[in-house]
Amino acid sequence: MSIDSPILPSSSTLSDHPLLQPLNIGGLTIENRLMVAPMAGVTDNPFRRLCKSFGAGHAVSEMIIADTALYARKKSLYRANFDNEIAPISAQIAGAEPDKLAEAARYQIDNGAQIIDINMGCPAKKVCRKLAGSALLQDEDLVARLLDATVNAVDAPVTLKTRLGFENGRENILRVAKRAEQAGIAAIAIHGRTREDMYTGNARYELIREVKESISIPVIANGDIDSAQKAQHVYEMTGCDAVMIGRAAQGQPWIFRDIEHFLRTGERLEAPSVSEIKEIVLAHLQELYDFYGEYSGCRIARKHIAWYTTGIPNSNAFRQAMYGEESTAGQFKVVETFLQAHE
């Protein structure tokens, strides 16, 4: 199968559940309100298209650092590649200098992006050390200047991805969200943790609900949404306009199909068979090889293969052997053989 092949029934069969309805972001229409969270090293062009083929209405690119000196680097070129992607295309940028963030926004619009997303949520140390990502939440004046500069730089919707705050006990998401709305941000996605939390503990949705009640722009809830039932629960808890799924889509991009089916029918889909997983994995691998080439394609595919095969008997031993494959042909063959043996 191609990762662009249609998976879902036509929209005319969908129920009236709010999360399955179109969403307007700055004049652009998102087909539904099930979104793929931007994840560094994961949400590349092939993965975004794969998730959209399973029913995700929107996907945001990997984080692109707002430094023109890095734009020509191979990694940046891959991250900013939107070829054959289903519109509207959203490019996420990160930085701590208003002029550079504005310049990055203009560059990505010229590059084909239709929406600019600002990263103020990444908790990674190497990003926070540069006072970017979630570290920005410590300086609300700088946050305001970054928002204003980016919105004023482009004639396109600008969205914001952020967290509850930098540290527990000092959550400032309500102030940040109101300032974002004032700046002209078109939608805000909130991960229900602080930077201090990283990815530990449970996402907290109460503050996301407070944000939803205090501003009029779309609010997107993110954090710990790992099933169709959890998506419904988070929607009910927060009153959010959309849900955003990150880590739970790793190795199971069909989660968007599962959520759509549950919200439409109230029934749970059975987990995909190993035969179906094999078809999905092999198609995804071929897309990765075509996109990245022999050397990088083989290496980038390894983490996806590991995610896909988690829980399958003897997968630990298989993964160790798979990691040793240095060619795309060899890697493809061992994956195909392993999955065929478990069909």
C-alpha positions as CSV (number, residue, x, y, z in Angstrom):
1,M,0.0,0.0,0.0
2,S,1.0,3.6,-0.4
3,I,1.1,5.8,2.7
4,D,-1.0,8.3,0.7
5,S,-3.8,5.7,0.0
6,P,-7.2,6.6,1.5
7,I,-8.0,4.6,4.7
8,L,-11.2,6.3,6.0
9,P,-14.7,6.2,4.7
10,S,-15.9,9.4,3.0
11,S,-16.7,12.3,5.3
12,S,-20.4,11.9,4.5
13,T,-20.5,8.9,6.8
14,L,-19.1,10.7,9.8
15,S,-21.1,11.4,12.9
16,D,-21.6,14.8,14.3
17,H,-19.0,14.4,17.0
18,P,-17.2,17.8,17.4
19,L,-13.7,16.3,17.0
20,L,-14.7,14.9,13.6
21,Q,-15.8,18.3,12.2
22,P,-13.6,20.7,10.3
23,L,-11.7,23.3,12.2
24,N,-10.9,26.8,10.9
25,I,-7.4,28.1,11.7
26,G,-6.8,31.6,10.4
27,G,-9.0,31.1,7.4
28,L,-7.6,27.7,6.6
29,T,-9.7,24.5,7.0
30,I,-8.4,21.5,8.9
31,E,-10.4,18.4,7.8
32,N,-11.0,17.2,11.4
33,R,-9.7,17.9,14.9
34,L,-7.4,14.9,15.3
35,M,-3.8,16.3,15.1
36,V,-0.3,14.9,15.1
37,A,2.0,16.6,17.6
38,P,5.4,17.9,16.3
39,M,8.1,15.5,17.5
40,A,11.8,16.1,16.7
41,G,13.2,13.2,14.8
42,V,9.8,11.6,14.2
43,T,7.3,13.8,12.4
44,D,9.1,14.0,9.2
45,N,7.4,14.2,5.8
46,P,6.8,10.4,5.4
47,F,5.4,10.1,9.0
48,R,3.1,13.1,8.6
49,R,1.7,11.7,5.4
50,L,1.3,8.3,6.9
51,C,-0.7,9.7,9.9
52,K,-2.8,11.7,7.5
53,S,-3.6,8.6,5.5
54,F,-5.0,7.1,8.7
55,G,-7.3,10.1,9.3
56,A,-5.2,12.7,11.1
57,G,-6.6,16.1,10.1
58,H,-3.4,18.0,10.7
59,A,0.2,17.4,11.3
60,V,3.0,19.8,12.3
61,S,6.6,19.5,11.1
62,E,9.6,18.8,13.2
63,M,11.1,21.8,15.0
64,I,13.2,23.9,12.7
65,I,15.7,26.2,14.5
66,A,15.4,29.9,13.5
67,D,19.0,30.3,12.4
68,T,19.6,31.0,8.7
69,A,23.1,29.6,9.0
70,L,21.5,26.2,9.5
71,Y,18.9,26.2,6.7
72,A,21.2,24.7,4.1
73,R,22.3,21.8,6.3
74,K,21.0,18.4,5.2
75,K,18.9,17.8,8.4
76,S,17.2,21.2,8.0
77,L,16.4,20.5,4.4
78,Y,14.7,17.3,5.3
79,R,12.7,18.9,8.1
80,A,11.5,21.6,5.8
81,N,10.5,19.2,3.0
82,F,6.8,19.4,2.3
83,D,6.7,17.5,-1.0
84,N,3.4,15.7,-1.7
85,E,2.0,16.7,1.7
86,I,-1.7,17.2,2.3
87,A,-2.5,20.8,2.9
88,P,-2.6,22.9,5.0
89,I,1.1,22.5,5.6
90,S,2.4,23.7,9.0
91,A,6.1,24.4,9.8
92,Q,7.3,24.6,13.4
93,I,10.0,27.1,14.2
94,A,12.0,27.6,17.4
95,G,14.2,30.4,18.6
96,A,14.7,33.1,21.3
97,E,15.4,36.2,19.1
98,P,12.4,38.0,17.7
99,D,14.1,39.1,14.5
100,K,15.4,35.6,13.7
101,L,12.1,34.0,14.5
102,A,10.4,36.4,12.1
103,E,12.9,35.7,9.4
104,A,12.4,32.0,9.9
105,A,8.7,32.4,9.6
106,R,9.0,34.3,6.3
107,Y,11.5,31.7,5.0
108,Q,9.1,28.8,5.7
109,I,6.2,30.5,4.1
110,D,8.3,31.1,1.0
111,N,9.3,27.4,1.3
112,G,5.6,26.3,1.0
113,A,4.3,26.3,4.5
114,Q,0.8,27.7,5.0
115,I,0.8,27.8,8.8
116,I,3.7,28.8,11.1
117,D,3.9,27.1,14.5
118,I,6.0,28.5,17.3
119,N,7.7,26.1,19.7
120,M,7.5,27.1,23.3
121,G,7.0,23.6,24.6
122,C,10.1,21.5,23.9
123,P,11.7,20.5,27.2
124,A,15.0,19.2,25.8
125,K,18.0,20.5,27.6
126,K,19.9,21.4,24.4
127,V,16.9,23.6,23.4
128,C,16.3,25.1,26.8
129,R,20.0,26.0,27.2
130,K,19.5,28.4,24.3
131,L,16.5,29.8,26.1
132,A,14.2,28.4,23.4
133,G,11.4,25.9,23.7
134,S,9.7,25.7,27.1
135,A,12.5,27.8,28.6
136,L,10.9,30.9,27.1
137,L,8.0,30.5,29.6
138,Q,10.3,32.0,32.2
139,D,10.3,35.4,30.4
140,E,6.8,36.5,29.5
141,D,8.1,39.8,28.1
142,L,10.3,37.9,25.6
143,V,7.3,35.6,24.9
144,A,5.2,38.6,23.9
145,R,8.0,40.0,21.7
146,L,8.5,36.7,19.9
147,L,4.7,36.3,19.3
148,D,4.3,39.9,18.0
149,A,7.3,39.7,15.7
150,T,6.3,36.4,14.2
151,V,2.6,37.3,13.6
152,N,3.6,40.6,12.1
153,A,6.2,39.0,9.8
154,V,3.9,36.8,7.7
155,D,0.5,37.0,6.0
156,A,-0.4,33.6,7.2
157,P,-1.8,32.0,10.4
158,V,0.6,31.6,13.3
159,T,-0.1,29.0,16.0
160,L,1.6,28.3,19.3
161,K,2.7,25.0,20.9
162,T,3.5,25.3,24.6
163,R,3.2,23.9,28.1
164,L,1.5,24.8,31.4
165,G,4.6,26.7,32.5
166,F,8.3,26.2,33.2
167,E,8.0,24.8,36.7
168,N,5.4,23.4,39.0
169,G,3.8,25.9,41.2
170,R,4.5,28.7,38.7
171,E,2.2,27.7,35.9
172,N,1.6,30.8,33.8
173,I,-0.3,29.3,30.8
174,L,-3.4,31.5,31.4
175,R,-1.3,34.7,31.0
176,V,0.6,33.3,28.1
177,A,-2.5,32.2,26.3
178,K,-4.2,35.5,26.7
179,R,-1.1,37.3,25.4
180,A,-1.0,34.9,22.5
181,E,-4.6,35.8,21.6
182,Q,-3.8,39.5,21.9
183,A,-0.8,39.0,19.5
184,G,-3.0,37.5,16.9
185,I,-2.1,33.8,17.4
186,A,-4.6,31.7,15.5
187,A,-4.7,28.7,17.7
188,I,-2.8,27.4,20.8
189,A,-1.8,23.8,21.5
190,I,-1.1,23.0,25.2
191,H,0.8,20.0,26.6
192,G,-0.7,19.4,30.0
193,R,2.7,19.4,31.8
194,T,5.3,21.9,32.8
195,R,8.9,21.8,31.6
196,E,9.9,20.5,35.0
197,D,7.6,17.5,34.5
198,M,9.3,16.6,31.2
199,Y,7.2,13.5,30.3
200,T,6.8,12.1,33.8
201,G,3.6,11.8,35.9
202,N,0.2,12.4,34.3
203,A,-0.8,15.3,32.1
204,R,-3.1,17.8,33.8
205,Y,-6.1,19.0,31.9
206,E,-7.7,21.4,34.4
207,L,-5.6,24.3,33.3
208,I,-6.3,23.6,29.7
209,R,-10.0,23.8,30.5
210,E,-9.4,27.2,32.2
211,V,-7.6,28.4,29.1
212,K,-10.4,27.3,26.9
213,E,-12.9,29.2,29.0
214,S,-10.7,32.4,29.0
215,I,-9.9,32.9,25.3
216,S,-11.8,32.6,22.1
217,I,-9.1,31.2,19.7
218,P,-9.0,27.4,19.2
219,V,-7.4,25.5,22.1
220,I,-5.8,22.1,21.3
221,A,-5.2,19.6,24.1
222,N,-2.1,17.5,24.1
223,G,-0.5,15.0,26.5
224,D,-1.1,11.3,27.3
225,I,-3.8,10.9,24.6
226,D,-3.1,7.2,23.8
227,S,-6.4,5.7,22.9
228,A,-9.8,6.6,21.4
229,Q,-11.4,6.5,24.8
230,K,-8.7,8.9,26.2
231,A,-9.3,11.3,23.3
232,Q,-13.0,11.4,24.2
233,H,-12.2,11.8,27.9
234,V,-9.8,14.7,27.3
235,Y,-12.3,16.4,25.0
236,E,-15.0,16.1,27.8
237,M,-12.5,17.3,30.5
238,T,-11.3,20.3,28.7
239,G,-13.9,21.4,26.1
240,C,-11.0,21.7,23.7
241,D,-11.4,22.4,20.0
242,A,-9.0,19.6,19.0
243,V,-6.8,16.9,20.4
244,M,-3.1,16.4,19.5
245,I,-1.4,13.0,19.7
246,G,2.3,12.6,19.9
247,R,4.1,9.6,21.5
248,A,1.1,7.3,21.2
249,A,1.4,7.5,17.4
250,Q,4.9,6.2,17.4
251,G,4.6,2.7,16.0
252,Q,0.8,2.9,15.7
253,P,-0.1,5.6,13.3
254,W,-3.5,3.9,12.9
255,I,-4.5,5.4,16.3
256,F,-6.2,8.2,14.3
257,R,-8.3,5.6,12.5
258,D,-9.2,4.1,15.9
259,I,-10.2,7.4,17.3
260,E,-12.3,8.3,14.3
261,H,-14.1,4.9,14.4
262,F,-14.8,5.1,18.1
263,L,-16.2,8.7,18.0
264,R,-18.3,7.8,14.9
265,T,-19.7,4.5,16.2
266,G,-19.0,4.2,19.9
267,E,-17.2,0.9,19.1
268,R,-13.6,0.0,19.5
269,L,-11.7,-1.3,16.5
270,E,-9.7,-4.5,16.8
271,A,-5.9,-4.0,16.9
272,P,-4.4,-4.5,13.4
273,S,-3.3,-8.0,12.6
274,V,0.4,-8.7,12.1
275,S,-0.4,-9.0,8.3
276,E,-1.8,-5.5,8.3
277,I,1.1,-4.2,10.4
278,K,3.6,-5.8,7.9
279,E,1.9,-4.0,5.0
280,I,2.0,-0.7,6.9
281,V,5.6,-1.1,8.0
282,L,7.0,-2.1,4.7
283,A,5.3,0.8,2.9
284,H,6.6,3.2,5.6
285,L,10.2,1.8,5.2
286,Q,10.1,2.2,1.4
287,E,9.0,5.8,1.9
288,L,11.8,6.5,4.4
289,Y,14.4,4.9,2.0
290,D,13.1,7.0,-0.9
291,F,13.1,10.2,1.2
292,Y,16.4,9.9,3.0
293,G,18.5,7.7,0.7
294,E,20.5,4.6,1.5
295,Y,22.6,5.6,4.5
296,S,20.2,7.8,6.5
297,G,17.1,5.9,5.5
298,C,18.4,2.7,7.0
299,R,19.3,4.4,10.3
300,I,16.3,6.6,10.7
301,A,14.0,3.6,10.0
302,R,15.4,1.6,13.0
303,K,13.5,3.5,15.7
304,H,10.2,3.1,13.7
305,I,10.8,-0.6,13.3
306,A,11.4,-0.9,17.0
307,W,8.2,0.9,17.8
308,Y,6.1,-1.2,15.3
309,T,7.4,-4.5,16.6
310,T,7.1,-3.8,20.4
311,G,4.9,-6.6,21.9
312,I,5.4,-9.1,19.1
313,P,6.9,-12.4,20.4
314,N,10.7,-12.5,20.1
315,S,10.9,-8.9,19.1
316,N,13.8,-8.1,21.4
317,A,16.1,-10.6,19.7
318,F,14.8,-9.5,16.3
319,R,15.6,-5.8,17.0
320,Q,19.2,-6.6,18.1
321,A,19.7,-8.4,14.7
322,M,17.9,-5.7,12.8
323,Y,20.1,-2.9,14.3
324,G,23.1,-4.7,12.8
325,E,21.8,-4.4,9.2
326,E,23.7,-1.7,7.4
327,S,21.8,-1.6,4.1
328,T,18.2,-0.8,3.3
329,A,17.7,-4.0,1.3
330,G,19.0,-6.1,4.2
331,Q,16.9,-4.2,6.7
332,F,13.8,-4.5,4.6
333,K,14.3,-8.3,4.2
334,V,14.8,-9.0,7.9
335,V,11.7,-7.0,8.8
336,E,9.6,-8.7,6.2
337,T,10.9,-12.2,7.2
338,F,10.2,-11.5,10.9
339,L,6.7,-10.3,10.4
340,Q,5.9,-13.0,7.9
341,A,6.8,-15.6,10.6
342,H,4.2,-14.1,12.9
343,E,1.4,-13.7,10.5
